[in-house]
């Protein structure tokens, strides 16, 4: 039985993570939540990500890792 107040989500991808779908555990219908394309991330999206990192420790850790990688590889 699915708890509508606190559903458990399952994330699926059939193409190695290029397209990601979300569905509630126990349900068959799913929603596409991510579709990567060949374009680079746009400034607006990156700006939103950095804003979120101010209050989301996991996002901050990921951005710190990205910065370290960039620093080591490109500077």
ChimeraX attribute file (.defattr): number of C-alpha atoms within 10 A of each C-alpha:
attribute: neighborCount
match mode: 1-to-1
recipient: residues
	/A:1	7
	/A:2	11
	/A:3	9
	/A:4	8
	/A:5	6
	/A:6	7
	/A:7	13
	/A:8	12
	/A:9	14
	/A:10	13
	/A:11	15
	/A:12	15
	/A:13	13
	/A:14	9
	/A:15	8
	/A:16	8
	/A:17	13
	/A:18	11
	/A:19	15
	/A:20	18
	/A:21	18
	/A:22	16
	/A:23	18
	/A:24	17
	/A:25	15
	/A:26	12
	/A:27	11
	/A:28	7
	/A:29	10
	/A:30	15
	/A:31	11
	/A:32	13
	/A:33	11
	/A:34	13
	/A:35	10
	/A:36	11
	/A:37	9
	/A:38	5
	/A:39	6
	/A:40	7
	/A:41	10
	/A:42	8
	/A:43	9
	/A:44	8
	/A:45	10
	/A:46	11
	/A:47	11
	/A:48	10
	/A:49	15
	/A:50	14
	/A:51	13
	/A:52	14
	/A:53	17
	/A:54	10
	/A:55	10
	/A:56	12
	/A:57	11
	/A:58	11
	/A:59	16
	/A:60	17
	/A:61	12
	/A:62	12
	/A:63	15
	/A:64	13
	/A:65	12
	/A:66	12
	/A:67	12
	/A:68	12
	/A:69	12
	/A:70	11
	/A:71	10
	/A:72	9
	/A:73	8
	/A:74	7
	/A:75	6
